[in-house]
Amino acid sequence: MLDELQIKLAEKIHEMIPNAEMVRFSSTGGEATMHAIRIARGYTGKDKIIKFEGHYHGAHDYVLLNIVGSPRFALGSEVSPYKVRAGPGIPDETIKNTMVLPWNNMELLEKTVRLHEHELAAIIMEPVSMDIGVAPPNEGYLESVREIATKHGVLLIFDEVITGFRLAAGGAQEYFGVKADLACFGKALGGGFPISAITGRKEIFNKVGPGSIMHAGTYNGNPLCCAAACATLTELTANDGACYKHLRKVGTKLQDGLKRISDASGTQTIVQGLAQCGVQIYFTSLKKITNYREFLECDGARFTRYHREMLKRGILVHPLQYQHMFVSAAHTEDDIDRTLKAAQDSLKAVS
């Protein structure tokens, strides 16, 4: 049963997210992606999905394959990746319907979709690969994926649990100008409260309901979390988007500053990011990280030493290189200056 807060929140999301003709609520990001996959299968009448190496979509069986932590020797060839379980308890019968591909490889994706369109329900991806630091899509990649999915009758699912309401008010769909058939949101949506949302086309969601495609949960759209999400989105969009302007300002200062320090340090490091949505420094001889296999070339042990040096200087960053540095509305330019000074000294200490 809908209540006033659910309706208010759905209307706000509809206003902000490009593909949000309709909205459904869950409690976590993992639940949102799980239900989005089921909705895609129910709508298309097909079973298989494509996911990408290094992309994390929550802790349910269909997507716990080839996530960060899968060793290089187990990935297989680029043309035929092995399916690497994240741990025991995932049946063969479950994962046979998940196809795993390297990300940012348009030629391989197009070939796979063309060969399997008769059994392929959906392509699920992070529009920015946020589980290997911050790896944006190659130029034109998202547009090409959208075109191929439409051409072959496959639904495109964006997992925006991280990029949603961070990269822009309308998430990655607004930022890149590419609309997904279904999109999943969490984390920033609730400002710390457990709530997630699936957005999508009305014709798809009209198939969801009793006696049709199942989507249920006792705490879906509960009043407490809807109130928190309404407050969060109201604050984010207040004063003509002043919050996003601030995030871009301090995020750009952090990213540009880290890049300048990295370039001048003489160390084998690069900096990647999308300012307001996350920045990471990689210890690598590569010029760019575009997928999980390239990420595996990075020096994780050296990053750990860098993390400890930053901690000595009063700056807490995530201890693992596959994560990233977020800026928030609370960060000031002085905070960024302190961080950059600590980063400069820390790089010297590990060089």
C-alpha positions as CSV (number, residue, x, y, z in Angstrom):
1,M,0.0,0.0,0.0
2,L,1.4,3.4,-1.0
3,D,1.6,6.2,1.6
4,E,2.3,9.9,1.2
5,L,6.0,9.7,1.8
6,Q,6.5,7.0,-0.9
7,I,4.6,9.0,-3.4
8,K,6.6,12.2,-2.5
9,L,9.9,10.4,-2.8
10,A,8.9,8.7,-6.1
11,E,7.9,12.0,-7.6
12,K,11.2,13.5,-6.6
13,I,13.2,10.7,-8.2
14,H,11.0,10.9,-11.3
15,E,11.9,14.6,-11.5
16,M,15.7,13.9,-11.1
17,I,16.4,10.6,-12.9
18,P,16.1,10.5,-16.8
19,N,14.6,7.0,-17.1
20,A,12.3,7.2,-14.1
21,E,8.9,6.8,-15.7
22,M,8.1,4.6,-12.7
23,V,9.9,3.8,-9.4
24,R,10.0,0.8,-7.1
25,F,11.6,0.7,-3.7
26,S,13.7,-1.9,-1.9
27,S,16.0,-1.8,1.1
28,T,19.5,-2.3,-0.2
29,G,21.5,-1.9,-3.5
30,G,21.9,-5.6,-3.8
31,E,18.2,-6.2,-3.5
32,A,17.6,-3.5,-6.2
33,T,19.9,-5.2,-8.7
34,M,18.5,-8.7,-7.9
35,H,15.0,-7.5,-8.5
36,A,16.0,-5.6,-11.6
37,I,17.4,-8.7,-13.1
38,R,14.3,-10.7,-12.3
39,I,12.1,-7.9,-13.8
40,A,14.3,-8.0,-17.0
41,R,13.9,-11.8,-17.3
42,G,10.2,-11.6,-16.7
43,Y,9.7,-8.9,-19.2
44,T,11.8,-10.4,-22.0
45,G,11.0,-14.0,-21.3
46,K,14.7,-14.8,-21.5
47,D,17.1,-16.1,-18.9
48,K,20.7,-15.1,-19.5
49,I,22.4,-11.9,-18.4
50,I,25.8,-10.3,-19.2
51,K,27.9,-8.9,-16.4
52,F,31.4,-7.5,-16.4
53,E,34.7,-8.5,-14.7
54,G,35.3,-6.4,-11.6
55,H,31.8,-5.0,-11.4
56,Y,30.0,-5.6,-8.1
57,H,26.2,-5.7,-8.0
58,G,25.6,-7.0,-4.5
59,A,25.7,-10.4,-2.7
60,H,23.3,-12.5,-4.7
61,D,24.3,-15.6,-6.7
62,Y,23.8,-14.5,-10.3
63,V,26.3,-11.6,-10.0
64,L,28.9,-12.9,-7.5
65,L,31.2,-13.8,-10.4
66,N,34.6,-12.3,-11.4
67,I,34.3,-9.5,-8.8
68,V,37.4,-7.8,-7.4
69,G,39.6,-10.5,-5.7
70,S,39.3,-12.9,-8.7
71,P,43.0,-13.7,-9.5
72,R,44.4,-13.0,-13.0
73,F,45.2,-16.7,-13.7
74,A,41.6,-17.6,-13.2
75,L,40.1,-15.1,-15.5
76,G,40.6,-17.0,-18.7
77,S,41.2,-15.5,-22.1
78,E,39.7,-12.2,-23.1
79,V,37.5,-14.0,-25.6
80,S,36.4,-16.7,-23.2
81,P,36.6,-15.6,-19.5
82,Y,36.2,-18.3,-16.8
83,K,33.4,-17.8,-14.3
84,V,35.1,-17.3,-10.9
85,R,32.8,-17.6,-7.9
86,A,33.3,-15.1,-5.1
87,G,33.1,-18.1,-2.7
88,P,31.3,-21.4,-2.0
89,G,27.6,-21.9,-2.1
90,I,26.9,-20.7,-5.6
91,P,25.4,-23.6,-7.7
92,D,26.5,-24.4,-11.2
93,E,22.9,-24.3,-12.3
94,T,22.6,-20.7,-11.2
95,I,25.7,-19.3,-12.8
96,K,25.1,-21.0,-16.2
97,N,22.8,-18.1,-17.0
98,T,25.4,-15.4,-16.3
99,M,27.9,-14.5,-19.0
100,V,31.0,-12.6,-17.9
101,L,32.9,-10.3,-20.2
102,P,35.8,-7.8,-19.9
103,W,34.5,-4.2,-19.6
104,N,35.2,-1.5,-22.2
105,N,35.6,-4.0,-25.0
106,M,32.9,-3.0,-27.5
107,E,33.8,-5.6,-30.2
108,L,33.5,-8.6,-27.8
109,L,30.2,-7.3,-26.3
110,E,28.6,-6.7,-29.7
111,K,29.6,-10.2,-30.9
112,T,28.3,-11.9,-27.7
113,V,25.0,-10.1,-27.8
114,R,24.5,-10.8,-31.5
115,L,25.2,-14.6,-30.9
116,H,23.0,-14.9,-27.8
117,E,20.1,-12.4,-28.4
118,H,17.6,-15.2,-28.4
119,E,18.4,-16.1,-24.8
120,L,19.8,-12.8,-23.4
121,A,17.5,-10.8,-21.1
122,A,19.8,-8.0,-19.9
123,I,23.2,-6.4,-19.7
124,I,24.0,-5.2,-16.2
125,M,26.9,-2.8,-15.6
126,E,28.2,0.0,-13.5
127,P,28.2,3.0,-15.9
128,V,31.5,3.9,-14.3
129,S,33.5,1.0,-13.0
130,M,33.7,2.0,-9.3
131,D,35.1,-1.2,-7.8
132,I,38.5,-0.8,-9.4
133,G,39.0,2.7,-8.1
134,V,37.4,4.9,-10.7
135,A,37.5,3.7,-14.3
136,P,35.2,5.7,-16.6
137,P,33.8,4.2,-19.7
138,N,35.7,4.7,-22.9
139,E,34.5,7.5,-25.1
140,G,31.3,6.3,-26.9
141,Y,31.1,3.0,-25.0
142,L,27.9,3.6,-23.1
143,E,26.2,5.0,-26.3
144,S,27.3,1.9,-28.2
145,V,26.0,-0.5,-25.5
146,R,22.7,1.3,-25.5
147,E,22.4,1.0,-29.3
148,I,23.3,-2.7,-29.3
149,A,20.9,-3.6,-26.5
150,T,18.1,-1.8,-28.3
151,K,18.9,-3.5,-31.6
152,H,18.9,-7.0,-30.2
153,G,15.9,-6.7,-27.8
154,V,18.1,-6.8,-24.6
155,L,17.4,-4.6,-21.6
156,L,20.2,-2.4,-20.3
157,I,20.5,-2.2,-16.5
158,F,22.7,0.5,-15.0
159,D,23.8,-0.2,-11.4
160,E,24.0,3.4,-10.1
161,V,24.2,2.4,-6.4
162,I,27.5,4.3,-6.3
163,T,27.1,6.9,-9.1
164,G,23.5,7.7,-8.4
165,F,22.9,11.2,-6.9
166,R,26.7,11.6,-6.7
167,L,27.9,12.0,-10.3
168,A,25.1,14.4,-11.0
169,A,21.6,15.0,-9.7
170,G,20.4,12.6,-12.4
171,G,23.3,10.2,-11.9
172,A,25.3,8.7,-14.7
173,Q,22.3,8.8,-17.1
174,E,22.3,12.6,-16.9
175,Y,26.1,13.0,-16.9
176,F,26.7,10.8,-19.9
177,G,23.4,11.4,-21.7
178,V,22.5,7.7,-22.0
179,K,19.3,6.2,-20.6
180,A,19.0,2.7,-19.3
181,D,15.9,0.6,-19.4
182,L,16.3,-0.1,-15.7
183,A,18.5,1.6,-13.2
184,C,19.3,0.8,-9.5
185,F,20.1,3.3,-6.8
186,G,21.1,3.1,-3.1
187,K,23.7,4.5,-0.8
188,A,23.5,8.3,-1.4
189,L,19.8,8.0,-1.9
190,G,19.1,7.5,1.8
191,G,21.8,9.7,3.2
192,G,22.9,6.7,5.3
193,F,19.5,5.0,5.8
194,P,18.8,1.6,4.2
195,I,16.8,2.3,1.1
196,S,17.2,1.6,-2.6
197,A,15.2,2.2,-5.7
198,I,14.7,0.8,-9.2
199,T,13.7,3.2,-11.9
200,G,12.6,2.3,-15.4
201,R,10.1,2.4,-18.2
202,K,6.4,2.2,-17.5
203,E,5.8,-0.6,-19.9
204,I,8.3,-2.8,-18.1
205,F,7.0,-2.0,-14.6
206,N,3.4,-2.6,-15.7
207,K,4.4,-6.3,-15.8
208,V,5.4,-6.3,-12.1
209,G,2.7,-7.3,-9.6
210,P,0.7,-10.2,-8.0
211,G,0.4,-13.1,-10.4
212,S,3.2,-11.7,-12.6
213,I,6.8,-10.6,-12.0
214,M,7.4,-10.8,-8.2
215,H,8.9,-7.8,-6.3
216,A,8.2,-7.7,-2.6
217,G,9.8,-6.9,0.8
218,T,8.5,-6.1,4.2
219,Y,10.6,-2.9,4.5
220,N,10.4,-1.7,0.9
221,G,9.6,1.9,1.0
222,N,9.1,2.1,4.8
223,P,8.2,5.6,6.1
224,L,11.5,6.2,8.1
225,C,13.8,5.6,5.1
226,C,11.5,7.4,2.7
227,A,11.6,10.4,5.0
228,A,15.4,10.3,5.1
229,A,15.6,9.9,1.3
230,C,13.2,12.9,0.8
231,A,15.3,15.0,3.1
232,T,18.5,14.0,1.4
233,L,17.3,14.7,-2.2
234,T,15.8,18.0,-1.1
235,E,19.1,19.1,0.4
236,L,21.1,17.9,-2.7
237,T,18.9,19.9,-5.1
238,A,18.4,23.0,-2.9
239,N,19.6,26.5,-4.0
240,D,19.8,25.6,-7.6
241,G,22.1,22.6,-7.0
242,A,24.6,24.5,-4.8
243,C,25.7,21.2,-3.3
244,Y,26.7,19.7,-6.6
245,K,28.6,22.9,-7.5
246,H,30.5,22.6,-4.2
247,L,31.2,18.9,-4.8
248,R,32.6,19.6,-8.3
249,K,34.7,22.4,-6.9
250,V,36.4,20.5,-4.1
251,G,36.5,17.3,-6.1
252,T,38.2,18.9,-9.0
253,K,40.7,20.6,-6.7
254,L,41.5,17.2,-5.2
255,Q,41.8,15.3,-8.5
256,D,43.8,18.0,-10.2
257,G,46.1,18.4,-7.2
258,L,46.7,14.7,-6.9
259,K,47.5,14.5,-10.6
260,R,50.0,17.4,-10.3
261,I,51.6,15.8,-7.3
262,S,51.7,12.3,-9.0
263,D,53.2,13.7,-12.2
264,A,55.9,15.6,-10.3
265,S,56.8,12.8,-7.9
266,G,58.8,10.6,-10.3
267,T,56.9,7.6,-9.0
268,Q,55.0,5.2,-11.3
269,T,51.5,6.5,-10.3
270,I,48.5,7.7,-12.2
271,V,45.4,9.5,-10.9
272,Q,41.9,8.8,-12.3
273,G,38.5,10.1,-11.2
274,L,35.3,11.9,-11.9
275,A,35.9,14.7,-9.4
276,Q,32.6,14.8,-7.5
277,C,32.0,11.0,-7.7
278,G,35.4,9.7,-6.6
279,V,39.2,9.9,-7.2
280,Q,41.9,7.3,-6.9
281,I,45.7,7.1,-7.2
282,Y,47.1,3.9,-8.7
283,F,50.6,2.6,-8.4
284,T,51.2,1.3,-11.9
285,S,53.3,1.9,-15.0
286,L,50.2,1.9,-17.2
287,K,48.9,5.2,-18.5
288,K,45.2,4.4,-17.9
289,I,43.1,1.8,-16.1
290,T,40.0,0.8,-18.2
291,N,39.1,-2.6,-16.9
292,Y,39.7,-5.2,-14.1
293,R,42.6,-7.0,-15.9
294,E,44.5,-3.7,-16.1
295,F,43.7,-3.0,-12.5
296,L,45.4,-6.3,-11.6
297,E,48.7,-4.8,-12.9
298,C,48.7,-2.2,-10.1
299,D,50.9,-2.6,-7.0
300,G,48.5,-3.2,-4.1
301,A,51.3,-3.6,-1.5
302,R,52.7,-0.2,-2.3
303,F,49.3,1.4,-2.1
304,T,48.9,-0.1,1.4
305,R,52.2,1.6,2.4
306,Y,50.9,4.9,1.0
307,H,47.7,4.5,3.0
308,R,49.7,4.1,6.2
309,E,51.8,7.1,5.4
310,M,48.6,9.2,4.8
311,L,47.2,7.9,8.2
312,K,50.4,9.1,9.9
313,R,49.7,12.5,8.6
314,G,46.1,12.6,9.8
315,I,44.4,11.7,6.5
316,L,42.2,8.5,6.4
317,V,41.8,7.0,3.0
318,H,40.5,3.6,2.2
319,P,43.3,1.0,2.7
320,L,42.5,-0.9,-0.5
321,Q,43.4,0.4,-4.0
322,Y,40.2,-0.8,-5.5
323,Q,38.2,1.7,-3.5
324,H,38.4,5.5,-3.9
325,M,38.3,8.9,-2.2
326,F,34.9,10.6,-2.1
327,V,34.4,14.2,-1.4
328,S,31.3,15.4,0.5
329,A,29.4,18.6,1.1
330,A,31.2,18.9,4.4
331,H,34.6,19.0,2.9
332,T,36.3,22.4,2.5
333,E,39.1,23.7,0.3
334,D,41.3,23.7,3.5
335,D,40.5,20.0,3.9
336,I,41.7,19.4,0.3
337,D,44.9,21.4,0.9
338,R,45.7,19.3,4.0
339,T,45.0,16.1,2.0
340,L,47.2,17.2,-0.9
341,K,50.1,18.1,1.4
342,A,49.8,14.7,3.1
343,A,49.7,13.0,-0.3
344,Q,52.8,14.8,-1.5
345,D,54.8,13.8,1.6
346,S,53.4,10.2,1.5
347,L,54.4,9.6,-2.1
348,K,57.9,10.8,-1.2
349,A,57.9,8.3,1.7
350,V,57.0,5.3,-0.5
351,S,59.1,6.3,-3.6
